[in-house]
Amino acid sequence: MRFLATFIMKGRMSAMTVASTAALLSLPFPPASIVSSASVALVTLRRGASEGLYVLICACLAAGLLSLVLLGGYQFALLYGLVLWLPVWLIAIVLREGRLLSVAVETAVGLGILAVIAVYLFLSEPAGLWRGVLELLIQPMLAAKPDIPAVNVKEAADKFAHYMTGVIAAGSIYGLLLGLFLARWWQALLYNPGGFRSEFIALAGHRPLAFATLALLGFASVTSGLASELSWNVLLVLFALYTTIGTALLHAVFAAGNWARFMVPLLYITLVAVPHVMALIALCGVVDPWLDLRNKFKSNGASSS
């Protein structure tokens, strides 16, 4: 990873090459999009907004050219590049200027919430759009496995369609944050060893936002119709925020213990192997502004040592 970060920082051409190539690789292999967005973010974090914008624009043009040669068209590659790189460029500016990882993360989530609201403003029934998409996706599955009750699958897809806007937005936020975190880690690796770890384990939420989240949860629970649907979709985006904060919190708690070498890797293995645990991690992130678990465990560890 150090080699790749060093190569990106060699110059504009290097950064543009990594960003555009990884973007095209992400079409068959989605995780490559994290490396692509991190390339733009690293340049922005280290050299400023204008340099990051220059790389972003040139990478869009390069991706379009590569797509034209390999796939016969350039429009999709240009649009994909803008969607992939523009948000991470903006968040990297926030982090560079504000120097607070928590503000950058909350800004990313704010962009996701605005995207959800925009969908509901411009589409009279977003669920109808997603219902059509899901029906196209489940047709091959139903054809391959005729023993599966088609009615049950279609009913589940119909229910899920009401929350697809929030699911897509939350997934995009996870990708955006992973790209930002990778860029910040690269920056620390090259210029400030250990800096990203200190920033990440100190990541914490703010009490007013936690209050607002709980209030929105209550509102979504007692209302119905489009207002309730919009609220649940926004909560899905906030879920991305609090799983991130909760993960940082638990990382800090486990790292302060005697079994840090085993517990910290176990935390991330559990996140991947048992996704349901994310609900508990998000809950930790929501209640932390009141319980201050990070400092409590530090105090307990200090007193017991």
Residue frames as qw, qx, qy, qz and C-alpha x, y, z in Angstrom:
[[0.000, 0.884, 0.468, 0.000, 0.00, 0.00, 0.00],
 [0.319, -0.750, 0.112, 0.569, 2.89, 2.38, 0.71],
 [0.393, -0.052, 0.606, 0.690, 4.16, 1.79, -2.83],
 [0.158, 0.647, 0.653, 0.360, 0.78, 2.74, -4.32],
 [0.188, -0.919, -0.259, 0.232, 0.50, 5.87, -2.16],
 [0.403, -0.545, 0.323, 0.660, 4.03, 6.90, -3.12],
 [0.344, 0.217, 0.676, 0.615, 3.25, 6.36, -6.79],
 [0.047, 0.827, 0.547, 0.119, 0.08, 8.49, -6.56],
 [0.260, -0.905, -0.060, 0.331, 2.03, 11.34, -4.97],
 [0.607, -0.092, 0.381, 0.691, 4.71, 11.32, -7.68],
 [0.012, 0.176, -0.274, -0.946, 2.63, 13.67, -9.81],
 [0.573, 0.275, 0.127, -0.762, -0.62, 14.43, -11.56],
 [0.601, 0.302, -0.619, -0.406, -0.19, 11.77, -14.21],
 [0.223, 0.092, -0.941, 0.238, 0.38, 9.05, -11.61],
 [0.284, 0.199, 0.624, -0.700, -2.65, 10.04, -9.56],
 [0.596, 0.349, -0.134, -0.711, -4.82, 10.33, -12.66],
 [0.473, 0.261, -0.809, -0.233, -3.68, 6.89, -13.90],
 [0.070, -0.046, -0.922, 0.379, -4.49, 5.13, -10.62],
 [0.378, 0.279, 0.421, -0.776, -7.85, 6.89, -10.23],
 [0.616, 0.363, -0.267, -0.646, -9.11, 6.23, -13.77],
 [0.434, 0.226, -0.863, -0.125, -7.78, 2.67, -14.01],
 [0.018, 0.083, 0.875, -0.476, -9.21, 1.68, -10.62],
 [0.487, 0.279, 0.222, -0.798, -12.54, 3.26, -11.56],
 [0.654, 0.295, -0.495, -0.490, -12.83, 1.06, -14.65],
 [0.320, 0.139, -0.924, 0.158, -11.70, -1.98, -12.66],
 [0.258, 0.056, 0.652, -0.711, -14.47, -1.27, -10.16],
 [0.652, 0.145, -0.232, -0.707, -17.13, -2.09, -12.77],
 [0.784, 0.014, -0.606, -0.136, -16.38, -5.85, -12.61],
 [0.630, -0.181, -0.585, 0.478, -14.78, -5.59, -9.14],
 [0.206, -0.881, -0.266, -0.334, -16.59, -2.93, -6.99],
 [0.647, -0.665, -0.084, 0.363, -14.02, -2.73, -4.12],
 [0.590, 0.139, 0.178, 0.775, -11.57, -1.12, -6.57],
 [0.003, 0.825, 0.287, 0.487, -13.72, 2.02, -6.40],
 [0.579, -0.790, -0.090, 0.181, -12.34, 2.61, -2.88],
 [0.652, -0.220, 0.239, 0.685, -8.79, 2.81, -4.24],
 [0.315, 0.542, 0.411, 0.662, -9.97, 5.06, -7.05],
 [0.223, -0.896, -0.236, -0.302, -11.70, 7.59, -4.80],
 [0.682, -0.639, 0.008, 0.355, -8.84, 7.42, -2.27],
 [0.625, 0.147, 0.236, 0.730, -6.43, 8.50, -5.02],
 [0.055, 0.717, 0.254, 0.647, -8.32, 11.75, -5.59],
 [0.544, -0.816, -0.169, -0.102, -8.78, 12.26, -1.85],
 [0.774, -0.333, 0.013, 0.538, -5.06, 11.77, -1.11],
 [0.423, 0.341, 0.192, 0.817, -4.03, 14.43, -3.61],
 [0.213, -0.778, -0.260, -0.530, -6.67, 16.80, -2.20],
 [0.701, -0.685, -0.158, 0.117, -5.65, 16.19, 1.40],
 [0.724, -0.271, 0.094, 0.627, -1.97, 16.73, 0.71],
 [0.371, 0.053, 0.306, 0.875, -1.91, 19.35, -2.05],
 [0.170, 0.319, 0.201, -0.910, -5.21, 21.19, -1.76],
 [0.565, 0.510, 0.523, -0.384, -8.60, 21.55, -3.44],
 [0.455, 0.737, -0.235, -0.440, -7.39, 22.95, -6.77],
 [0.072, 0.459, -0.865, -0.190, -4.86, 20.17, -7.31],
 [0.380, 0.132, 0.890, -0.216, -7.45, 17.56, -6.36],
 [0.559, 0.630, 0.279, -0.461, -9.94, 19.10, -8.78],
 [0.309, 0.664, -0.553, -0.398, -7.36, 19.05, -11.56],
 [0.085, -0.211, 0.973, 0.046, -6.72, 15.33, -11.00],
 [0.473, 0.358, 0.698, -0.402, -10.47, 14.70, -10.79],
 [0.542, 0.686, -0.008, -0.486, -11.19, 16.37, -14.13],
 [0.259, 0.577, -0.723, -0.278, -8.24, 14.74, -15.89],
 [0.242, -0.075, 0.959, -0.126, -9.16, 11.33, -14.44],
 [0.580, 0.490, 0.465, -0.456, -12.73, 11.76, -15.75],
 [0.501, 0.700, -0.314, -0.402, -11.36, 12.51, -19.21],
 [0.064, 0.442, -0.891, -0.089, -8.94, 9.58, -19.02],
 [0.423, 0.125, 0.851, -0.284, -11.68, 7.21, -17.87],
 [0.608, 0.605, 0.202, -0.472, -13.90, 8.40, -20.70],
 [0.377, 0.659, -0.571, -0.313, -11.12, 7.84, -23.22],
 [0.118, -0.252, 0.959, -0.059, -10.33, 4.36, -21.87],
 [0.528, 0.321, 0.678, -0.398, -14.02, 3.49, -21.91],
 [0.565, 0.662, -0.108, -0.481, -14.32, 4.72, -25.49],
 [0.269, 0.540, -0.773, -0.197, -11.43, 2.49, -26.58],
 [0.074, -0.124, 0.975, -0.169, -12.40, -0.58, -24.57],
 [0.284, 0.393, 0.800, -0.353, -16.20, -0.38, -24.44],
 [0.215, 0.411, 0.634, 0.619, -17.09, 1.86, -27.36],
 [0.177, -0.833, -0.357, -0.385, -18.66, 4.69, -25.33],
 [0.378, 0.216, -0.412, 0.800, -17.56, 7.40, -22.95],
 [0.357, -0.576, -0.109, -0.727, -20.73, 8.95, -21.43],
 [0.822, -0.480, -0.290, -0.098, -21.20, 6.38, -18.68],
 [0.742, -0.042, -0.289, 0.604, -17.53, 6.54, -17.64],
 [0.123, 0.422, -0.094, 0.893, -17.64, 10.33, -17.36],
 [0.567, -0.559, -0.131, -0.591, -20.80, 10.27, -15.24],
 [0.887, -0.305, -0.323, 0.125, -19.51, 7.40, -13.12],
 [0.580, 0.162, -0.282, 0.747, -16.27, 9.27, -12.48],
 [0.137, -0.500, 0.064, -0.853, -18.08, 12.40, -11.34],
 [0.760, -0.491, -0.189, -0.383, -20.37, 10.42, -9.01],
 [0.888, -0.156, -0.304, 0.307, -17.39, 8.52, -7.62],
 [0.591, 0.090, -0.197, 0.777, -14.88, 11.35, -7.18],
 [0.061, -0.623, -0.086, -0.775, -16.78, 14.60, -6.66],
 [0.664, -0.685, -0.164, -0.252, -18.20, 13.68, -3.18],
 [0.844, -0.310, -0.123, 0.420, -14.87, 12.37, -1.88],
 [0.424, 0.386, -0.004, 0.819, -13.12, 15.49, -3.19],
 [0.294, -0.712, -0.102, -0.629, -15.57, 17.67, -1.24],
 [0.809, -0.573, -0.125, -0.034, -15.17, 15.63, 1.95],
 [0.782, 0.005, -0.108, 0.614, -11.39, 15.66, 1.63],
 [0.148, 0.579, -0.015, 0.802, -11.52, 19.48, 1.48],
 [0.586, -0.699, -0.099, -0.398, -13.59, 19.52, 4.67],
 [0.893, -0.363, -0.094, 0.249, -11.05, 17.28, 6.40],
 [0.627, 0.269, -0.054, 0.729, -8.04, 19.21, 5.10],
 [0.006, -0.608, 0.005, -0.794, -9.41, 22.61, 6.14],
 [0.625, -0.622, -0.022, -0.472, -11.19, 21.62, 9.35],
 [0.261, 0.434, -0.804, 0.312, -8.74, 18.92, 10.48],
 [0.515, -0.123, 0.634, -0.564, -11.58, 17.09, 12.26],
 [0.089, 0.015, -0.946, -0.310, -12.42, 13.59, 11.06],
 [0.148, 0.448, 0.802, -0.367, -15.79, 13.66, 12.83],
 [0.298, 0.630, 0.083, -0.712, -16.90, 16.76, 10.89],
 [0.218, 0.365, -0.707, -0.565, -15.80, 15.19, 7.60],
 [0.006, -0.158, -0.987, -0.024, -17.74, 12.00, 8.38],
 [0.203, 0.577, 0.604, -0.511, -20.86, 13.93, 9.36],
 [0.260, 0.564, -0.243, -0.745, -20.56, 16.02, 6.20],
 [0.135, 0.138, -0.895, -0.401, -20.46, 12.83, 4.11],
 [0.048, 0.392, 0.899, -0.189, -23.59, 11.57, 5.86],
 [0.208, 0.608, 0.248, -0.725, -25.22, 14.97, 5.32],
 [0.241, 0.369, -0.579, -0.686, -24.63, 14.60, 1.58],
 [0.095, -0.120, -0.978, -0.145, -26.29, 11.19, 1.72],
 [0.116, 0.535, 0.681, -0.486, -29.32, 12.61, 3.54],
 [0.244, 0.565, -0.106, -0.781, -29.62, 15.41, 0.98],
 [0.177, 0.180, -0.820, -0.514, -29.51, 12.81, -1.80],
 [0.001, 0.341, 0.933, -0.118, -32.36, 10.85, -0.19],
 [0.168, 0.629, 0.403, -0.644, -34.47, 14.00, 0.23],
 [0.191, 0.458, -0.426, -0.757, -33.74, 15.01, -3.37],
 [0.075, -0.066, -0.945, -0.312, -35.00, 11.63, -4.63],
 [0.022, 0.543, 0.798, -0.259, -38.28, 12.10, -2.74],
 [0.126, 0.626, 0.098, -0.763, -38.62, 15.67, -4.01],
 [0.237, 0.434, -0.537, -0.683, -38.15, 14.77, -7.67],
 [0.305, -0.058, -0.904, -0.293, -39.89, 11.38, -7.75],
 [0.596, -0.338, -0.021, -0.728, -43.49, 11.09, -6.68],
 [0.923, -0.268, 0.164, -0.221, -43.06, 7.40, -5.77],
 [0.084, 0.674, -0.732, -0.052, -39.43, 6.21, -5.50],
 [0.591, -0.138, 0.774, -0.183, -40.59, 2.76, -4.41],
 [0.789, 0.517, 0.224, -0.245, -42.18, 2.25, -7.82],
 [0.419, 0.770, -0.477, -0.067, -38.84, 2.81, -9.55],
 [0.156, -0.491, 0.841, -0.164, -37.02, 0.40, -7.26],
 [0.761, 0.105, 0.549, -0.330, -39.81, -2.15, -7.56],
 [0.768, 0.611, -0.083, -0.171, -39.21, -2.32, -11.29],
 [0.227, 0.699, -0.671, 0.097, -35.45, -2.68, -10.79],
 [0.430, -0.309, 0.794, -0.297, -35.89, -5.45, -8.22],
 [0.843, 0.295, 0.321, -0.316, -38.32, -7.33, -10.45],
 [0.643, 0.670, -0.365, -0.060, -35.71, -7.38, -13.22],
 [0.017, 0.600, -0.764, 0.236, -33.09, -8.65, -10.77],
 [0.559, -0.157, 0.729, -0.362, -35.20, -11.47, -9.31],
 [0.817, 0.386, -0.083, -0.420, -36.43, -12.83, -12.64],
 [0.531, 0.475, -0.702, 0.008, -33.22, -14.85, -13.32],
 [0.153, -0.272, 0.831, -0.461, -33.32, -16.25, -9.78],
 [0.700, 0.148, 0.414, -0.563, -36.94, -17.37, -10.13],
 [0.770, 0.467, -0.314, -0.300, -36.18, -18.91, -13.51],
 [0.353, 0.463, -0.795, 0.169, -33.17, -20.81, -12.14],
 [0.024, -0.021, -0.897, 0.441, -35.03, -22.05, -9.04],
 [0.425, -0.296, -0.471, -0.714, -38.70, -22.66, -9.91],
 [0.536, -0.379, -0.740, 0.147, -39.28, -24.37, -6.55],
 [0.170, -0.171, -0.379, 0.893, -39.04, -21.00, -4.76],
 [0.124, 0.732, 0.657, -0.130, -42.53, -19.49, -4.20],
 [0.316, 0.386, 0.253, 0.829, -42.61, -16.54, -6.62],
 [0.282, -0.813, -0.354, -0.367, -45.36, -14.80, -4.65],
 [0.660, -0.672, -0.137, 0.306, -43.28, -14.67, -1.46],
 [0.588, -0.065, 0.172, 0.788, -40.22, -13.34, -3.30],
 [0.120, 0.553, 0.359, 0.743, -42.25, -10.63, -5.03],
 [0.444, -0.828, -0.310, -0.143, -43.91, -9.60, -1.76],
 [0.675, -0.510, -0.020, 0.533, -40.49, -9.30, -0.09],
 [0.444, 0.173, 0.288, 0.831, -39.17, -7.28, -3.04],
 [0.091, -0.747, -0.404, -0.520, -42.20, -4.99, -2.88],
 [0.554, -0.802, -0.187, 0.122, -41.57, -4.26, 0.81],
 [0.675, -0.298, 0.135, 0.661, -37.84, -3.80, 0.28],
 [0.371, 0.541, 0.355, 0.666, -38.46, -1.36, -2.58],
 [0.233, -0.921, -0.243, -0.194, -39.71, 1.24, -0.08],
 [0.555, -0.779, 0.178, 0.231, -36.28, 1.36, 1.57],
 [0.822, 0.264, 0.198, 0.463, -34.00, 0.97, -1.46],
 [0.214, 0.884, -0.039, 0.414, -33.29, 4.71, -1.64],
 [0.472, -0.804, 0.319, -0.171, -31.84, 4.67, 1.86],
 [0.912, -0.168, 0.315, 0.202, -30.00, 1.39, 1.27],
 [0.689, 0.543, 0.116, 0.466, -28.31, 2.72, -1.88],
 [0.001, -0.905, 0.150, -0.397, -27.45, 6.02, -0.16],
 [0.687, -0.649, 0.323, -0.056, -26.04, 4.24, 2.91],
 [0.908, 0.070, 0.257, 0.323, -23.97, 1.91, 0.72],
 [0.476, 0.736, 0.013, 0.482, -22.59, 4.92, -1.15],
 [0.298, -0.880, 0.234, -0.285, -21.68, 6.59, 2.14],
 [0.864, -0.376, 0.302, 0.144, -19.80, 3.49, 3.30],
 [0.787, 0.362, 0.190, 0.462, -17.82, 3.53, 0.04],
 [0.159, 0.881, -0.043, 0.443, -17.18, 7.26, 0.35],
 [0.525, -0.789, 0.277, -0.158, -15.93, 6.95, 3.93],
 [0.910, -0.152, 0.278, 0.268, -13.73, 3.95, 3.15],
 [0.620, 0.594, 0.091, 0.505, -12.13, 5.93, 0.32],
 [0.102, -0.898, 0.155, -0.399, -11.56, 8.90, 2.63],
 [0.750, -0.597, 0.284, -0.023, -10.15, 6.70, 5.41],
 [0.893, 0.128, 0.198, 0.384, -7.81, 4.93, 3.00],
 [0.399, 0.751, -0.017, 0.526, -6.55, 8.29, 1.71],
 [0.356, -0.852, 0.225, -0.310, -6.02, 9.58, 5.25],
 [0.889, -0.348, 0.265, 0.136, -4.19, 6.38, 6.18],
 [0.763, 0.421, 0.110, 0.479, -1.99, 6.75, 3.10],
 [0.097, 0.870, -0.109, 0.471, -1.26, 10.34, 4.05],
 [0.618, -0.714, 0.290, -0.154, -0.32, 9.31, 7.58],
 [0.949, -0.024, 0.197, 0.246, 1.78, 6.42, 6.25],
 [0.637, 0.531, 0.052, 0.557, 3.84, 8.79, 4.12],
 [0.159, 0.636, -0.126, 0.745, 3.98, 11.94, 6.22],
 [0.387, -0.495, 0.377, -0.680, 2.62, 11.31, 9.74],
 [0.488, 0.020, -0.873, 0.002, 3.03, 7.69, 10.92],
 [0.217, -0.309, -0.817, 0.436, 0.33, 6.67, 13.38],
 [0.146, 0.071, 0.094, -0.982, -1.69, 9.82, 12.76],
 [0.530, -0.151, -0.507, -0.663, -4.72, 8.15, 11.21],
 [0.518, -0.258, -0.800, 0.157, -5.04, 5.61, 14.01],
 [0.157, -0.227, -0.487, 0.829, -5.17, 8.41, 16.58],
 [0.318, 0.041, -0.165, -0.933, -7.79, 10.27, 14.53],
 [0.548, -0.149, -0.690, -0.449, -9.95, 7.22, 13.96],
 [0.467, -0.309, -0.781, 0.277, -10.11, 5.90, 17.51],
 [0.056, -0.252, -0.362, 0.896, -10.98, 9.44, 18.71],
 [0.227, -0.227, -0.539, -0.779, -13.93, 9.60, 16.26],
 [0.013, 0.363, 0.779, -0.511, -17.08, 10.46, 18.22],
 [0.003, 0.638, 0.617, 0.461, -20.59, 11.73, 17.57],
 [0.026, -0.196, 0.217, -0.956, -22.23, 14.91, 18.79],
 [0.114, 0.295, 0.813, -0.488, -25.10, 14.92, 21.25],
 [0.424, 0.427, 0.102, -0.792, -27.46, 17.21, 19.25],
 [0.474, 0.293, -0.659, -0.506, -27.23, 14.90, 16.23],
 [0.162, -0.055, -0.974, 0.149, -27.85, 11.85, 18.42],
 [0.272, 0.362, 0.542, -0.708, -30.94, 13.62, 19.86],
 [0.484, 0.422, -0.235, -0.730, -32.16, 14.37, 16.34],
 [0.341, 0.182, -0.886, -0.257, -31.61, 10.75, 15.30],
 [0.002, -0.209, -0.907, 0.365, -33.63, 9.41, 18.22],
 [0.359, 0.436, 0.289, -0.773, -36.39, 11.95, 17.55],
 [0.468, 0.364, -0.519, -0.616, -36.50, 10.92, 13.89],
 [0.203, 0.028, -0.979, -0.004, -36.68, 7.27, 14.93],
 [0.176, 0.348, 0.721, -0.573, -39.66, 8.05, 17.14],
 [0.422, 0.469, -0.045, -0.774, -41.34, 10.04, 14.36],
 [0.385, 0.268, -0.765, -0.441, -40.83, 7.24, 11.83],
 [0.079, -0.082, -0.973, 0.199, -42.30, 4.72, 14.28],
 [0.198, 0.456, 0.645, -0.580, -45.53, 6.60, 15.00],
 [0.411, 0.544, -0.110, -0.724, -46.31, 7.93, 11.52],
 [0.682, 0.230, 0.681, 0.139, -47.22, 6.21, 8.27],
 [0.534, 0.816, 0.219, -0.034, -47.23, 6.87, 4.55],
 [0.628, 0.642, -0.098, 0.430, -44.63, 8.84, 2.63],
 [0.184, -0.852, 0.321, -0.370, -43.44, 10.79, 5.70],
 [0.812, -0.432, 0.389, -0.064, -42.63, 7.59, 7.55],
 [0.905, 0.305, 0.152, 0.255, -40.98, 6.06, 4.48],
 [0.361, 0.806, -0.198, 0.425, -38.75, 9.10, 3.98],
 [0.443, -0.761, 0.376, -0.287, -37.81, 9.07, 7.67],
 [0.921, -0.200, 0.327, 0.064, -36.78, 5.41, 7.59],
 [0.774, 0.518, 0.036, 0.362, -34.67, 6.00, 4.50],
 [0.062, 0.851, -0.306, 0.422, -32.89, 8.91, 6.20],
 [0.703, -0.577, 0.374, -0.183, -32.35, 6.70, 9.26],
 [0.958, 0.145, 0.130, 0.212, -30.64, 4.12, 7.06],
 [0.477, 0.704, -0.191, 0.491, -28.10, 6.80, 6.09],
 [0.333, -0.758, 0.363, -0.428, -27.64, 7.74, 9.74],
 [0.962, -0.224, 0.152, -0.017, -27.12, 4.05, 10.43],
 [0.778, 0.438, -0.128, 0.432, -23.97, 4.31, 8.30],
 [0.017, 0.775, -0.305, 0.554, -22.80, 7.19, 10.49],
 [0.619, -0.589, 0.351, -0.383, -23.34, 5.39, 13.78],
 [0.991, -0.004, 0.037, 0.129, -21.85, 2.08, 12.68],
 [0.575, 0.580, -0.238, 0.525, -18.72, 4.03, 11.74],
 [0.214, -0.702, 0.357, -0.578, -18.65, 5.85, 15.07],
 [0.876, -0.366, 0.184, -0.253, -19.47, 2.66, 16.96],
 [0.926, 0.227, -0.131, 0.273, -16.64, 0.80, 15.21],
 [0.313, 0.638, -0.346, 0.613, -14.16, 3.54, 16.13],
 [0.532, -0.612, 0.277, -0.516, -15.45, 3.47, 19.71],
 [0.971, -0.198, 0.110, -0.072, -15.09, -0.31, 20.09],
 [0.753, 0.446, -0.240, 0.420, -11.67, -0.19, 18.41],
 [0.014, 0.687, -0.382, 0.618, -10.56, 2.34, 21.02],
 [0.742, -0.475, 0.253, -0.400, -12.03, 0.28, 23.88],
 [0.996, 0.014, 0.015, 0.084, -10.48, -3.00, 22.73],
 [0.596, 0.580, -0.281, 0.479, -7.15, -1.36, 21.93],
 [0.204, -0.701, 0.391, -0.560, -6.95, -0.11, 25.54],
 [0.894, -0.345, 0.143, -0.249, -7.35, -3.62, 26.95],
 [0.479, -0.539, 0.681, 0.130, -4.82, -6.34, 27.67],
 [0.643, 0.169, 0.724, 0.184, -5.99, -8.47, 24.72],
 [0.308, 0.742, -0.065, -0.591, -5.81, -5.71, 22.10],
 [0.007, -0.414, 0.782, 0.465, -3.73, -7.82, 19.70],
 [0.088, 0.197, 0.965, 0.146, -6.57, -10.34, 19.46],
 [0.180, 0.616, 0.634, -0.431, -9.68, -8.27, 20.18],
 [0.194, 0.626, -0.150, -0.740, -9.17, -5.55, 17.57],
 [0.162, 0.197, -0.805, -0.536, -8.82, -8.00, 14.63],
 [0.052, 0.323, 0.938, -0.114, -11.73, -10.00, 16.06],
 [0.229, 0.590, 0.327, -0.702, -13.89, -6.87, 15.94],
 [0.329, 0.514, -0.392, -0.688, -13.37, -6.44, 12.19],
 [0.105, 0.049, -0.966, -0.230, -13.68, -10.16, 11.47],
 [0.146, 0.435, 0.804, -0.379, -17.01, -10.14, 13.30],
 [0.288, 0.574, 0.038, -0.766, -18.18, -7.12, 11.30],
 [0.333, 0.358, -0.665, -0.565, -17.58, -9.01, 8.06],
 [0.184, -0.016, -0.981, -0.058, -18.71, -12.48, 9.19],
 [0.100, -0.555, -0.791, 0.237, -21.74, -11.45, 11.28],
 [0.076, 0.380, 0.233, 0.892, -23.33, -8.35, 9.70],
 [0.437, -0.695, -0.513, -0.250, -26.21, -8.42, 12.20],
 [0.577, -0.446, -0.332, 0.598, -23.81, -7.19, 14.89],
 [0.242, 0.295, 0.143, 0.913, -23.78, -3.82, 13.13],
 [0.370, -0.718, -0.386, -0.446, -27.08, -2.94, 14.82],
 [0.696, -0.616, -0.237, 0.283, -25.43, -3.29, 18.24],
 [0.557, -0.048, 0.059, 0.827, -22.39, -1.32, 17.05],
 [0.009, 0.550, 0.307, 0.777, -24.67, 1.47, 15.77],
 [0.540, -0.750, -0.353, -0.145, -26.42, 1.55, 19.15],
 [0.682, -0.392, -0.123, 0.605, -23.05, 2.02, 20.85],
 [0.342, 0.217, 0.200, 0.892, -22.39, 4.95, 18.53],
 [0.228, -0.687, -0.388, -0.570, -25.74, 6.58, 19.32],
 [0.631, -0.732, -0.257, -0.019, -25.50, 6.33, 23.12],
 [0.722, 0.014, -0.196, 0.663, -21.79, 7.19, 23.39],
 [0.094, 0.587, -0.035, 0.803, -22.34, 11.00, 23.66],
 [0.597, -0.649, 0.012, -0.471, -24.08, 10.35, 26.99],
 [0.938, -0.341, -0.025, 0.062, -22.15, 7.32, 28.31],
 [0.115, 0.862, -0.492, 0.048, -18.65, 8.37, 27.12],
 [0.990, -0.127, 0.068, 0.002, -17.63, 4.69, 26.98],
 [0.695, 0.538, -0.262, 0.398, -14.23, 5.42, 25.47],
 [0.032, 0.648, -0.452, 0.612, -12.99, 7.44, 28.46],
 [0.777, -0.435, 0.220, -0.398, -14.71, 5.19, 31.01],
 [0.990, 0.054, -0.049, 0.119, -12.85, 2.14, 29.77],
 [0.495, 0.589, -0.347, 0.536, -9.60, 4.10, 29.67],
 [0.326, -0.646, 0.380, -0.577, -10.13, 5.15, 33.29],
 [0.929, -0.264, 0.141, -0.217, -10.92, 1.58, 34.35],
 [0.887, 0.305, -0.185, 0.292, -7.85, 0.31, 32.54],
 [0.244, 0.660, -0.389, 0.595, -5.65, 2.91, 34.17],
 [0.542, -0.569, 0.344, -0.514, -6.97, 2.21, 37.66],
 [0.980, -0.132, 0.095, -0.111, -6.59, -1.54, 37.29],
 [0.771, 0.471, -0.275, 0.328, -3.01, -1.37, 36.00]]
